Amino acid sequence: MRKILVTLLTSYNLKCLQNSYNSIKNQYKSNLNYSILIVVNTLNDNYFLDVKNTFIDCEIIRTESNGSPGKGHNSVIKLFKETQEYDYLIPLDGDDILYPCALKRLEIYLQYNPDILMLPFSDLLKISYPERVQHIGISNKCYLSFNNYLDMRTQWYNDKVSPFEYNINNVNTPARLFLMSRKGLDLNLYYDENMKWYDDCITFLQVFEASIIHKNYNIFMLDDKDIYLYNMINNNSVSEQYKIDNERKKKEEEIHFRKSIFNKYLTIRDWNLKSIPFLTSDINLTFNIINKVTFVENIIKNLDLEDIQINKQYYNTFLDNAKIKKNKDSIELYTKHLD
């Protein structure tokens, strides 16, 4: 049976790490054989000790840190390369969450013998108001932006514009690495250790180019809305701290990014995202938006969040759209929150 190494990369915020860890431990029953490794990449010695004292039954490794998320992400790939007993790596950030059906769904995708699986979109937890995507307020603490009714492929093709033509801050990272096989290590993927926000943008460019050049690798995007919950409410994260001096630091990121792609990735400058195939799981686990909200409400209980005033200005629009599309769970959700 193929073995999977699930890594949780953490620098701070013990409560977020506990939520991430619990989300992996409390998965729907599957036939996957996986182990969890907590990778502490921090400059804070006390945080490392807190992790050791909290997760006494889990393997924990501390790696060299320079305060950059890229350094930590690269250390995870290095650990996978050195740990020969595992066939696959799932590299998770220690403040993000797997939905409980994630590994059960992954079981389907492994039938395609993937070397790289990428996630083009994930649901988001946010304190700030989500402007563009469907969302719901959670327990007067935050917002859940979700993709349940998103035409993911079309949205990805239209929204993810080329970083060769646009400023990186208008592009962000087109997709995140979710799974890598041992054969995928031969692609020598790496994260940019000089960037704070977009350290994984280079990683995506490498995967995109490899999908065109190296036809002997199985590289796929996942059209799946029920795997990953990205946490944007960790105020201690590098990216959140980096926003304090927003404009100056964005300019620094842009200058470095231009240098890092100069005369590189020439085969993907036409930016034909349709050249990367998608996989879709047809397994029905009935994990609808009602289930997601309940799941997130339980997650939020473990975090110290202040109450906020939930903005409901688009709820009626969401409800009207749900009625047109006959989405019963969405109708139920917004009807309840408008009462």
C-alpha positions in Angstrom: 0.0 0.0 0.0 1.3 3.5 -0.9 2.3 5.6 2.1 1.6 9.3 2.4 3.5 11.9 4.5 1.3 14.7 5.6 3.4 17.6 6.9 2.1 20.6 8.9 4.5 23.5 8.6 4.2 26.0 11.5 5.9 29.1 12.6 3.5 30.5 15.2 -0.1 30.2 16.5 -0.5 27.0 18.5 -4.3 27.1 18.4 -4.3 27.2 14.6 -1.9 24.3 14.5 -4.2 22.3 16.8 -7.1 22.9 14.4 -5.0 21.8 11.5 -3.8 18.7 13.2 -7.3 17.7 14.4 -8.7 18.2 10.8 -6.2 15.6 9.6 -6.9 13.2 12.4 -10.6 13.4 12.1 -11.0 12.4 8.5 -13.7 10.2 7.0 -12.6 6.6 6.9 -10.5 5.9 3.9 -8.0 3.2 2.8 -5.1 5.6 2.7 -2.0 4.9 4.8 -0.7 8.2 6.1 1.5 9.7 8.8 1.6 13.3 10.2 4.8 15.2 10.7 4.8 18.6 12.3 7.6 20.8 10.8 8.4 23.7 13.0 10.2 26.5 11.0 10.5 29.4 13.4 12.9 31.8 15.0 11.0 31.6 18.2 12.5 28.9 20.6 9.6 29.2 23.0 7.1 28.4 20.2 9.1 25.2 19.3 8.9 24.1 23.0 5.2 24.8 23.1 4.6 22.6 20.1 6.7 19.8 21.6 4.8 20.0 24.9 1.4 20.0 23.2 1.8 17.3 20.5 3.5 14.7 22.6 2.2 11.8 20.4 3.2 13.3 17.1 6.6 13.3 15.4 8.0 16.9 15.4 11.0 18.2 13.5 12.5 21.7 13.7 14.2 23.1 10.5 16.4 26.1 9.9 14.4 29.3 9.6 15.1 32.7 8.1 11.7 34.1 8.8 10.6 33.4 5.2 7.7 31.0 4.4 9.7 29.8 1.3 12.5 28.5 3.5 10.0 26.4 5.5 8.3 25.1 2.4 11.6 24.1 0.9 12.5 22.3 4.1 9.4 20.2 3.8 10.3 19.0 0.3 13.8 18.2 1.5 12.4 16.1 4.3 10.2 14.2 1.9 13.2 13.6 -0.3 15.2 12.2 2.6 12.3 10.1 4.0 12.4 7.2 1.5 9.6 5.2 3.1 6.8 7.5 1.8 5.4 7.5 -1.8 3.5 10.8 -1.6 3.8 14.2 0.2 0.9 16.4 1.2 2.5 19.7 2.4 0.0 21.7 4.5 0.5 25.0 6.3 -0.1 24.6 10.0 -2.8 27.3 10.0 -4.9 25.7 7.2 -7.6 23.1 7.4 -8.5 19.9 5.5 -12.2 19.3 5.2 -13.2 15.9 6.7 -13.8 14.3 3.3 -10.5 15.5 1.8 -8.5 12.2 2.1 -11.5 10.1 1.0 -11.7 12.3 -2.1 -7.9 12.0 -2.6 -8.3 8.2 -2.7 -10.1 8.6 -6.0 -7.4 10.9 -7.5 -4.6 8.4 -6.6 -6.1 6.0 -9.2 -4.6 8.3 -11.8 -1.1 7.8 -10.4 -0.5 11.6 -10.1 3.0 13.1 -9.7 1.6 16.5 -8.9 -1.8 17.6 -7.8 -2.6 21.4 -7.6 -5.5 23.2 -6.1 -6.6 26.2 -8.1 -9.1 27.5 -5.5 -9.8 26.8 -1.9 -12.4 28.1 0.6 -11.2 31.0 2.8 -11.6 32.1 6.4 -11.4 35.9 6.6 -12.0 38.6 9.1 -12.1 41.3 6.4 -15.2 41.4 4.2 -15.1 39.2 1.1 -15.9 41.4 -1.8 -16.2 39.2 -4.8 -17.1 35.6 -3.8 -20.1 33.9 -2.2 -19.8 34.0 1.6 -21.5 33.6 4.9 -20.8 35.1 8.4 -19.7 32.5 11.0 -20.6 33.0 14.7 -20.2 36.8 14.5 -16.4 36.1 14.3 -15.4 35.9 10.7 -16.5 35.0 7.1 -16.4 31.8 5.2 -15.9 32.4 1.5 -16.8 29.2 -0.3 -16.7 27.7 -3.8 -19.6 25.3 -3.7 -21.4 26.8 -6.7 -18.3 28.0 -8.6 -17.6 26.9 -12.1 -14.0 26.3 -11.1 -12.4 25.7 -14.4 -14.0 28.7 -16.2 -13.3 30.9 -13.2 -9.7 29.8 -13.2 -9.1 30.3 -16.9 -10.6 33.8 -16.7 -9.3 35.0 -13.3 -5.7 33.7 -13.2 -4.0 36.2 -15.5 -0.4 35.9 -16.7 2.3 37.3 -14.3 4.4 37.9 -17.4 1.9 40.6 -18.4 0.5 41.9 -15.1 1.9 43.0 -11.8 2.2 40.1 -9.4 0.0 41.7 -6.8 -2.9 41.5 -9.4 -2.1 37.9 -10.2 -1.3 36.1 -6.9 -0.5 32.4 -7.1 -2.6 30.6 -9.7 -2.7 27.3 -7.8 -1.1 25.7 -4.7 0.8 22.4 -4.5 -1.4 19.8 -2.8 0.3 16.5 -3.5 3.7 15.4 -4.8 4.9 11.9 -5.7 8.4 10.6 -5.2 8.8 10.8 -9.0 7.6 14.4 -8.8 10.8 15.2 -6.8 12.7 15.0 -10.0 11.1 18.2 -11.1 13.1 20.0 -8.5 10.3 22.2 -7.4 11.2 25.0 -5.0 9.7 28.0 -3.2 11.2 31.5 -3.4 12.9 32.2 -0.1 13.2 35.9 -0.8 9.5 36.6 -1.0 6.9 36.9 1.8 3.6 36.8 0.1 4.1 34.9 -3.1 6.8 32.4 -2.4 4.8 29.7 -4.1 4.2 31.6 -7.4 7.5 30.3 -8.8 6.5 26.8 -7.8 3.3 27.0 -9.9 5.3 28.4 -12.9 7.6 25.3 -12.6 4.6 23.0 -12.5 2.9 24.7 -15.4 6.0 24.5 -17.6 6.7 20.9 -16.6 3.2 19.9 -17.6 4.0 21.1 -21.2 7.6 20.0 -21.5 7.7 16.8 -19.5 5.0 14.5 -20.9 6.0 11.6 -18.7 4.7 13.2 -15.5 1.1 13.0 -14.4 0.3 16.6 -13.5 -3.3 17.7 -12.7 -5.4 20.5 -11.4 -8.2 19.4 -9.0 -11.7 20.6 -9.7 -12.7 19.9 -6.1 -14.4 22.3 -3.7 -14.3 20.1 -0.6 -10.7 19.6 0.2 -9.0 22.7 1.5 -9.8 25.6 3.8 -7.3 28.4 3.7 -7.0 30.4 6.9 -6.5 34.1 6.5 -7.3 34.9 10.2 -3.9 34.1 11.5 -2.6 37.5 12.4 0.8 36.2 13.2 1.4 34.8 9.8 4.3 36.2 7.8 2.0 37.4 5.0 -0.3 39.2 7.5 2.6 40.9 9.3 4.1 41.8 5.9 1.0 43.9 5.1 1.9 46.5 7.7 4.0 48.4 5.2 1.9 47.4 2.3 3.0 49.5 -0.8 6.7 49.6 -0.2 6.9 45.9 0.4 4.7 45.0 -2.5 7.1 47.0 -4.7 10.0 45.0 -3.2 8.2 41.8 -4.0 7.5 42.8 -7.5 11.2 43.8 -8.2 12.4 40.5 -6.9 9.8 38.5 -8.8 10.7 40.1 -12.1 14.4 39.2 -11.5 13.4 35.6 -10.6 11.5 35.0 -13.9 13.8 37.0 -16.2 14.5 34.9 -19.3 12.9 31.9 -17.7 9.6 29.9 -18.3 9.6 30.8 -21.9 7.3 27.9 -22.9 4.4 29.2 -20.9 4.3 32.8 -21.8 1.3 32.4 -23.9 -0.4 31.5 -20.6 -2.7 28.7 -21.9 -3.9 27.3 -18.6 -6.1 24.9 -20.5 -3.0 22.9 -21.3 -3.1 21.5 -17.7 -5.7 18.7 -17.4 -8.3 18.8 -14.6 -9.4 15.9 -12.4 -12.9 15.8 -10.9 -14.1 13.3 -8.2 -17.6 12.0 -8.7 -17.7 10.5 -5.2 -20.8 11.8 -3.4 -20.1 12.5 0.2 -22.9 15.0 0.7 -20.6 17.5 2.2 -22.7 20.6 1.3 -22.5 24.2 2.4 -24.6 23.5 5.5 -22.0 20.9 6.5 -19.2 23.3 5.8 -20.7 26.0 8.0 -21.2 23.6 10.9 -17.6 22.4 10.5 -16.2 25.9 10.5 -18.3 27.0 13.5 -16.6 24.2 15.5 -13.2 25.3 14.2 -13.8 28.9 15.3 -14.6 27.8 18.9 -11.0 27.0 19.4 -9.7 30.4 18.3 -9.6 33.6 20.3 -11.5 35.9 17.9 -13.3 39.1 18.8 -16.8 39.7 17.7 -17.3 41.6 14.5 -20.4 43.1 12.8 -21.3 40.7 10.0 -22.1 42.5 6.8 -25.2 40.8 5.1 -25.6 43.2 2.2 -25.4 40.5 -0.5 -27.4 37.8 1.4 -30.6 38.6 -0.5 -28.7 38.4 -3.8 -27.2 35.1 -2.9 -30.7 33.8 -1.9 -32.2 34.9 -5.2 -29.5 33.2 -7.1 -29.9 30.1 -5.1 -33.6 30.0 -5.9 -32.9 30.4 -9.6 -30.4 27.6 -9.5 -32.6 25.5 -7.1 -29.7 25.0 -4.7 -31.7 23.8 -1.7 -28.9 23.9 0.8 -27.9 27.5 -0.1 -31.6 28.5 0.1 -31.8 27.0 3.5 -28.5 28.7 4.6 -29.4 32.3 3.6 -33.1 32.0 4.6 -31.9 31.1 8.1 -29.4 34.0 8.3 -31.8 36.5 7.0 -34.4 35.7 9.6 
